[in-house]
Amino acid sequence: MTAILYSYRRCPYAMRARLALKYAGIDFQLREISLKDKPASMLQASPKGTVPVLLLGTQVLEQSLDIMHWALSQSDPSGWLSVDQALAQAWVEKNDGPFKKLLDQYKYPNRHPQLNTQNVLDSAVELMLSPMEQVLSTQPYLMGEHLSWVDIAIFPFIRQFSMVNPDQFKSLSLPKLQHWLSERIDSKLFQSVMEKYPTYTD
């Protein structure tokens, strides 16, 4: 059985799924979709219509974290799962919930004309970026001395945030976070999952 992953290259949820699958050495067929013309085969398998979607024979995994944990349950050579799971869950819930909301407000200010962009940025720094900076000032990764699934789960969202206004992000007093982000972007693992694929339409 070859796993099939429906993905969108720039989607942070799809990124973390691809990163975990690649790290775990899972053999999978990648199907790059168009958000404007989603393939019928994906919608049949997962009517919610969002990526990532992983097909494992008759089993369908529709959530990025489920895909990550399935992949790591198959193989976890560097111990990404060997962390305090309660603390890990708290980080990821904050990222996927309130920080993702702020990220969308910051990235699409025209959709939120009632909001002040600077206030959104300040809120994101206070909620997520500054706490990450504090932790990374005492250890190289969010969960300690070693890279974990938490770094991988959160990194694509911090990357997306940094790309909204790169000069503004660089001007923030977050040297440890910026180093952590650069290290992840420059990693062979990340580069390996960012290759461009033709759009799958069937």
PEZIFEN-V906756 format. One record per helix or strand of 2 or more residues. SS is the DSSP state (hx for helix, st for strand). FROM is the first residue (numbers start at 0). TO is the last residue. If there is no record, write none. Layout:
BEGIN
SS;FROM;TO / SS;FROM;TO
END
This chain:
BEGIN
st;2;6 / hx;11;22 / st;27;31 / hx;39;44 / st;52;55 / st;58;60 / hx;63;73 / hx;84;106 / hx;108;110 / hx;116;135 / hx;148;163 / hx;165;170 / hx;174;184 / hx;187;191
END
